[in-house]
Amino acid sequence: MTKLTDMKLPKPKKNNLKTAAVPYDMNREQYPYGLRLNLGNDEVEKLPGLKKLDIDEEVSINARARVVSVNLDKSQDTKGDSKERFRIAIQIEQIAISKVNDGQDSFDEAVNKKD
């Protein structure tokens, strides 16, 4: 299995807190908005196991996705230093979500255990 990378946002530096136009919110989101999946009624109907999940419960996501956009922006700042920004957009096309339970479901499936 591929090693998982934590995408938590870095804590703001003290210098940035003093000059911020908006006061720092200690309860701010810990992860970037773009990493959050929001599934509505239509998606829940297709993945009925989602109704059994509780807040703060870990799930495993297996997805097939397609790269839909690749962008490389090059610019120069006021000091003459060049900067590059790379963005990639990935559209999830197929998804399966299950509870994280140390492989119990796989074991049950392998021995044909029924709920």
Backbone as JSON, one array per atom type, in Angstrom:
{
  "sequence": "MTKLTDMKLPKPKKNNLKTAAVPYDMNREQYPYGLRLNLGNDEVEKLPGLKKLDIDEEVSINARARVVSVNLDKSQDTKGDSKERFRIAIQIEQIAISKVNDGQDSFDEAVNKKD",
  "N": [[0.84, -1.18, 0.0], [0.45, 2.28, -0.67], [2.23, 4.9, 0.97], [0.58, 7.1, 3.16], [0.07, 10.6, 3.0], [0.03, 13.34, 5.15], [-2.11, 16.05, 4.81], [-2.51, 18.31, 6.3], [-3.01, 21.76, 7.0], [-0.39, 24.19, 7.4], [0.52, 25.77, 10.52], [-0.12, 29.23, 11.02], [2.49, 31.67, 10.78], [3.92, 33.63, 13.43], [4.53, 36.29, 12.71], [2.81, 36.7, 10.56], [0.37, 36.65, 11.85], [0.25, 39.02, 13.28], [0.06, 40.98, 11.32], [-2.21, 40.36, 9.95], [-5.23, 41.05, 8.23], [-7.64, 40.05, 8.97], [-8.63, 38.72, 12.05], [-6.91, 35.91, 13.46], [-8.37, 32.76, 13.45], [-8.74, 30.43, 15.85], [-10.18, 28.14, 15.6], [-10.08, 27.39, 12.99], [-10.29, 25.7, 9.8], [-8.53, 22.62, 9.49], [-7.62, 21.35, 7.27], [-7.22, 21.79, 3.71], [-9.95, 23.23, 1.89], [-10.56, 22.17, -0.63], [-9.97, 19.48, -0.43], [-12.05, 18.21, 0.75], [-14.73, 15.98, 0.49], [-18.06, 16.25, -0.41], [-21.0, 14.65, -0.08], [-24.18, 14.24, -1.31], [-27.78, 13.57, -1.17], [-28.28, 12.05, -3.56], [-25.81, 10.78, -3.97], [-25.56, 9.35, -1.59], [-27.65, 7.56, -1.88], [-26.57, 5.93, -3.84], [-24.44, 4.9, -2.47], [-25.22, 3.32, 0.0], [-24.13, 2.51, 2.45], [-23.07, 4.71, 3.66], [-24.94, 5.85, 5.32], [-24.68, 4.59, 7.72], [-22.53, 5.63, 9.02], [-20.77, 7.49, 11.57], [-19.99, 10.72, 13.02], [-16.58, 11.61, 13.03], [-15.67, 9.09, 12.52], [-13.4, 6.9, 10.99], [-12.88, 6.28, 7.53], [-12.29, 4.27, 4.62], [-11.26, 5.09, 1.4], [-11.58, 4.19, -1.89], [-10.8, 5.0, -5.07], [-11.41, 5.78, -8.51], [-10.09, 8.02, -10.65], [-9.79, 10.86, -12.88], [-7.44, 12.9, -14.45], [-8.23, 16.19, -15.08], [-7.33, 18.69, -15.58], [-4.32, 20.47, -16.08], [-2.05, 22.78, -15.01], [0.56, 25.14, -15.34], [1.86, 27.9, -14.0], [3.96, 30.57, -14.58], [5.69, 33.23, -13.1], [6.98, 36.5, -12.25], [8.28, 38.05, -9.42], [8.33, 41.22, -7.6], [10.97, 41.57, -6.96], [12.31, 40.42, -8.96], [12.61, 37.73, -8.93], [11.84, 34.52, -10.16], [8.82, 32.65, -10.11], [7.05, 29.6, -9.8], [3.94, 28.02, -10.18], [2.13, 25.16, -9.77], [-0.74, 23.43, -10.7], [-3.17, 20.91, -10.44], [-6.1, 19.31, -11.45], [-8.26, 16.84, -10.4], [-10.77, 14.69, -11.25], [-12.96, 12.74, -9.53], [-14.29, 9.76, -10.63], [-15.31, 7.21, -10.14], [-16.15, 5.66, -7.09], [-15.63, 4.06, -3.93], [-16.54, 3.64, -0.58], [-15.69, 2.68, 2.66], [-15.93, 1.52, 6.07], [-13.14, 1.85, 8.28], [-11.71, -0.88, 9.59], [-9.66, -2.6, 10.36], [-9.51, -4.66, 8.43], [-11.59, -6.45, 8.87], [-14.01, -6.66, 7.4], [-13.08, -7.61, 4.92], [-12.08, -10.08, 5.73], [-14.45, -11.28, 6.64], [-15.87, -11.35, 4.23], [-14.21, -13.07, 2.78], [-14.59, -15.49, 4.09], [-17.18, -15.87, 3.58], [-19.07, -14.81, 5.38], [-22.15, -13.69, 6.59], [-24.06, -10.7, 7.31]],
  "CA": [[0.0, 0.0, 0.0], [1.17, 3.53, -0.75], [2.29, 5.66, 2.21], [-0.35, 8.22, 3.19], [0.68, 11.88, 3.32], [-0.88, 14.24, 5.88], [-2.29, 17.29, 4.08], [-2.92, 19.35, 7.25], [-2.48, 23.09, 6.72], [0.6, 24.62, 8.39], [0.09, 26.83, 11.42], [0.38, 30.51, 10.55], [3.65, 32.19, 11.49], [3.56, 34.73, 14.34], [4.6, 37.55, 11.97], [1.6, 36.81, 9.75], [-0.77, 36.89, 12.73], [0.25, 40.44, 13.68], [-0.29, 41.84, 10.18], [-3.4, 39.85, 9.28], [-6.38, 41.95, 8.18], [-8.71, 39.35, 9.68], [-8.04, 38.03, 13.19], [-6.7, 34.48, 13.31], [-9.41, 31.93, 14.06], [-8.14, 29.22, 16.41], [-11.0, 27.0, 15.21], [-10.08, 27.33, 11.54], [-10.19, 24.36, 9.21], [-7.18, 22.08, 9.55], [-7.26, 20.83, 5.96], [-7.74, 22.64, 2.62], [-11.34, 23.01, 1.5], [-10.62, 21.35, -1.84], [-9.79, 18.05, -0.15], [-13.25, 17.69, 1.39], [-15.78, 15.44, -0.37], [-19.41, 16.45, 0.1], [-21.88, 13.73, -0.77], [-25.58, 14.54, -1.04], [-28.76, 12.48, -1.21], [-28.1, 11.18, -4.72], [-24.62, 9.95, -3.76], [-25.85, 8.43, -0.49], [-28.49, 6.5, -2.44], [-25.68, 5.03, -4.57], [-23.52, 4.33, -1.48], [-26.07, 3.29, 1.19], [-23.34, 2.29, 3.67], [-22.75, 6.01, 4.26], [-25.94, 6.15, 6.34], [-24.29, 3.92, 8.95], [-21.33, 6.26, 9.55], [-20.9, 8.51, 12.59], [-18.98, 11.78, 12.99], [-15.22, 11.29, 13.48], [-15.35, 7.7, 12.19], [-12.5, 6.81, 9.85], [-13.32, 5.47, 6.4], [-11.33, 4.0, 3.56], [-11.81, 5.49, 0.11], [-10.92, 3.65, -3.06], [-11.41, 5.77, -6.14], [-10.84, 5.88, -9.85], [-10.24, 9.42, -11.01], [-9.17, 11.26, -14.13], [-6.87, 14.25, -14.46], [-9.03, 17.0, -16.0], [-6.67, 19.97, -15.86], [-2.93, 20.61, -15.64], [-1.64, 24.17, -15.24], [1.83, 25.62, -14.81], [1.93, 29.36, -14.12], [5.27, 31.14, -14.27], [5.6, 34.67, -12.93], [8.16, 37.14, -11.69], [7.86, 38.97, -8.36], [8.89, 42.56, -7.7], [12.43, 41.49, -6.8], [12.85, 39.8, -10.16], [12.71, 36.28, -8.75], [10.77, 33.81, -10.86], [8.03, 31.72, -9.3], [6.23, 28.66, -10.55], [2.82, 27.42, -9.47], [1.6, 24.01, -10.5], [-2.05, 22.99, -10.24], [-3.73, 19.78, -11.17], [-7.46, 19.0, -11.01], [-8.58, 15.42, -10.58], [-12.2, 14.43, -11.1], [-13.28, 11.38, -9.13], [-15.34, 9.22, -11.5], [-15.89, 6.04, -9.48], [-15.68, 5.69, -5.7], [-16.16, 3.14, -2.93], [-16.17, 4.09, 0.75], [-16.03, 1.69, 3.67], [-15.37, 1.77, 7.39], [-11.81, 1.33, 8.57], [-11.92, -1.82, 10.68], [-8.56, -3.56, 10.39], [-9.69, -5.76, 7.49], [-12.62, -7.4, 9.28], [-14.95, -6.88, 6.29], [-12.43, -8.48, 3.94], [-12.05, -11.42, 6.3], [-15.82, -11.8, 6.61], [-16.19, -11.65, 2.83], [-13.43, -14.22, 2.37], [-15.16, -16.7, 4.68], [-18.6, -15.83, 3.23], [-19.87, -14.51, 6.55], [-23.27, -12.79, 6.31], [-24.46, -9.82, 8.44]],
  "C": [[0.89, 1.24, 0.0], [1.12, 4.25, 0.59], [1.35, 6.86, 2.12], [0.39, 9.48, 3.64], [-0.34, 12.77, 4.0], [-0.92, 15.59, 5.18], [-2.73, 18.45, 4.98], [-2.24, 20.68, 6.89], [-1.45, 23.48, 7.79], [0.01, 25.7, 9.29], [0.65, 28.14, 10.91], [1.56, 30.97, 11.41], [3.22, 33.39, 12.33], [3.59, 36.07, 13.61], [3.34, 37.77, 11.15], [0.37, 37.12, 10.6], [-0.89, 38.37, 13.09], [-0.24, 41.34, 12.55], [-1.55, 41.39, 9.45], [-4.54, 40.86, 9.35], [-7.55, 41.36, 8.96], [-8.07, 38.61, 10.85], [-7.96, 36.52, 12.95], [-7.77, 33.71, 14.08], [-8.78, 30.63, 14.54], [-8.91, 27.97, 16.01], [-11.06, 26.84, 13.69], [-9.98, 25.89, 11.05], [-8.73, 23.9, 9.25], [-6.69, 21.6, 8.19], [-7.85, 21.72, 4.88], [-9.15, 22.23, 2.2], [-11.45, 22.05, 0.32], [-10.43, 19.87, -1.61], [-11.04, 17.42, 0.46], [-14.24, 17.2, 0.33], [-17.12, 15.68, 0.3], [-20.35, 15.6, -0.72], [-23.32, 13.99, -0.34], [-26.47, 13.32, -1.15], [-28.55, 11.52, -2.36], [-26.91, 10.24, -4.53], [-24.85, 8.93, -2.64], [-26.74, 7.29, -0.95], [-27.63, 5.47, -3.18], [-24.71, 4.31, -3.63], [-24.25, 4.23, -0.14], [-25.32, 3.05, 2.5], [-22.98, 3.59, 4.37], [-23.72, 6.36, 5.38], [-25.56, 5.55, 7.69], [-23.09, 4.58, 9.63], [-21.65, 7.33, 10.58], [-19.79, 9.54, 12.43], [-17.69, 11.27, 13.62], [-14.84, 9.83, 13.24], [-14.45, 7.69, 10.95], [-13.08, 5.9, 8.79], [-12.16, 5.28, 5.43], [-12.0, 4.37, 2.25], [-10.95, 4.9, -0.99], [-11.58, 4.33, -4.24], [-10.67, 5.61, -7.45], [-11.13, 7.31, -10.28], [-9.48, 9.7, -12.3], [-8.64, 12.68, -13.98], [-7.64, 15.06, -15.51], [-8.37, 18.34, -16.33], [-5.26, 19.95, -15.29], [-2.5, 22.03, -16.0], [-0.28, 24.44, -14.6], [1.87, 27.12, -15.08], [3.32, 29.81, -13.72], [5.1, 32.65, -14.16], [6.89, 35.19, -12.3], [7.68, 38.12, -10.62], [8.58, 40.31, -8.5], [10.4, 42.59, -7.54], [13.1, 40.86, -8.0], [13.03, 38.29, -10.05], [11.55, 35.61, -9.47], [10.11, 32.82, -9.91], [7.25, 30.82, -10.24], [5.15, 28.13, -9.64], [2.26, 26.32, -10.35], [0.28, 23.62, -9.87], [-2.5, 21.83, -11.1], [-5.13, 19.53, -10.6], [-7.75, 17.55, -11.37], [-10.07, 15.25, -10.3], [-12.4, 12.97, -10.71], [-14.46, 10.91, -9.97], [-16.04, 8.01, -10.89], [-15.31, 5.99, -8.08], [-16.36, 4.6, -4.88], [-15.67, 3.62, -1.58], [-16.59, 3.03, 1.74], [-15.39, 2.09, 5.0], [-13.96, 1.21, 7.47], [-11.98, 0.41, 9.77], [-10.89, -2.94, 10.68], [-8.81, -4.79, 9.54], [-10.77, -6.75, 7.85], [-13.61, -7.69, 8.15], [-14.35, -7.8, 5.24], [-12.37, -9.91, 4.43], [-13.43, -12.05, 6.24], [-16.22, -12.19, 5.19], [-15.47, -12.91, 2.37], [-14.0, -15.53, 2.91], [-16.68, -16.77, 4.46], [-19.51, -15.63, 4.43], [-20.94, -13.48, 6.18], [-23.57, -11.94, 7.53], [-25.75, -10.31, 9.03]]
}
